[in-house]
Amino acid sequence: MRMAISRKLTDDEQAALDAIGDRPDSEIDLTDIPEVTNWAGAVRGMFRPVKRHVTIRLDADLLAWFEHQGKGYQTRINAALREYVDRHKGA
């Protein structure tokens, strides 16, 4: 599952993630991580904001531009709105 990030990764960060992603599971050492068998205390959405389903009216040309970029256009719209909010928090 791919998660949205709030900032662009540096080339070094992306290279490190790509290198880890290319490794087969058999090469990853998990011996120092205990297996979790009880998820009773788990909290959904702890590491990212919880999404809500909403209906929003957008100008047709804006929506077409985001859709033209391909799959994931809703995630890109969300990222654009988040960037706007982050820039205007102190205003």
Summary of the structure (lengths in Angstrom):
residues: 91
radius of gyration: 18.4
end to end distance: 34.9
largest distance: 52.5
contacts: 105
relative contact order: 0.09
helix: 44%
strand: 0%
